[in-house]
Amino acid sequence: MSEKFTGSFTQQEPIPDAGIEAALRVLRHGRLHRYNTAADEISETAALEEEFAKYTGVKYCLAVASGGYALGCTMRAIGIVPGDKVLTNAFTLAPVPGAIAALGARPVFVEVTEDLTIDLDDLARKAADSGARALLLSHMRGHICDMDRLMAICNAAGLPVIEDCAHTMGAAWRGTPSGRHGVMGCYSTQTYKHLNSGEGGLLVSDDPDLMARAIILSGSYMLYGRHRAAPPPEAFEKIKYTTPNISGRMDNLRAAILRAQLSDLPTQCARWNALYRVLEHGLAETPDLQLISRPEAEAYVASSFQFLLPDWPEPKIRTLLARAAARGVELKWFGGAEPVGFTSRHDSWRYADVQNLPQTDRILAGLIDMRLPLTFSVEDAALIARIIRSQVSAVLQGEVEETDIVLSAD
Ligand SMILES: *Cc1c(COP(=O)(O)O)cnc(C)c1O
């Protein structure tokens, strides 16, 4: 008899009680807008920025409306204008090329490796000859490339690096927190990320001029003096008349929810990694299934799990997905011609120039992805691994069952 998993791959944990209480305090006093403060009051948003700056060890932090907004805001702050080319990962999620396109700029995609990180040889080539003005580096699914080599390539080419840390909040490369290698780092606090405020984003930098611009861009009017994890007034004086206000602030309600979660983040990261290791162990040495290698220097936060089915033909992959789904295991596949849910890829982003990415196409053709919400227990992770393992072997042995026939008919 085959086992079945009954949990939900999209169910997050509830907001901790301290967050609910903090949110209620904000609702009761009614000052939700970040600049709506009583005398001497430090807004929840300003306090969150200070706490997140401390957590990442950075000088300045800005809380904004979403991770996607943070990406656009940082690109504006570094001076990307319509028509500019911006390098980015060919394997990432839609908000990344979308943020580039929103500025009227043009994404130039860099190939992915079998480690699911940006291909540094392809990056070196494109940094030298694409004419791009910046790299928007997505640490997609939490996989961190060799950041020492990446920074050496980009520094040599004079390319500013913006880090998209939507999947690496709490992670580090050789001890430096993700988001602190480039000129600016962006995080998302949307429900499926490492902190959950429904929507929200954070942006960090040590550069006073860039952060002053980002703060004005985010919609600070001339109230930037109320920020705490912010550069001194002189930094704003230089740019306050020439920087447009493109509102995308965070509010005190979201900040209150996030502050309560931030203090638990290290514990949560450890819980994600415990689930990940159980899955990794459970799937080790499964025939024809390739795990993703994780370098020694990478301190990851594994809020999702990926593996490769190298050179599997499409019908076999579809059969595996169907058989896993029939046992409650929701696998996402990045190889389908049509995007499903979040699995779009470079050839689905048709606002961008058509690009030839054979290596990415080959890798994505066998790439399977799954979320690991913290509502899963380690026993759940072990069960999921057993189900995947047994179904991979059933598909390889050519076993057929009723669901295969039903699902291949539509
Ligand atoms: C979620 C996500 C974003 C954007 O975050 P939002 O808060 O949803 O705008 C950016 N990059 C990646 C890789 C993401 O997964």
The ligand as an ORCA input file, in Angstrom:
! r2SCAN-3c Opt
* xyz 0 1
  C       9.005     36.954     -4.135
  C      10.145     37.297     -4.958
  C      10.443     38.629     -5.304
  C       9.540     39.787     -5.070
  O       8.879     39.870     -3.928
  P       7.397     40.452     -3.773
  O       7.437     40.894     -2.356
  O       6.436     39.377     -4.066
  O       7.280     41.626     -4.715
  C      11.616     38.864     -5.982
  N      12.441     37.867     -6.334
  C      12.170     36.596     -6.060
  C      13.149     35.559     -6.477
  C      11.013     36.270     -5.379
  O      10.731     34.987     -5.123
*
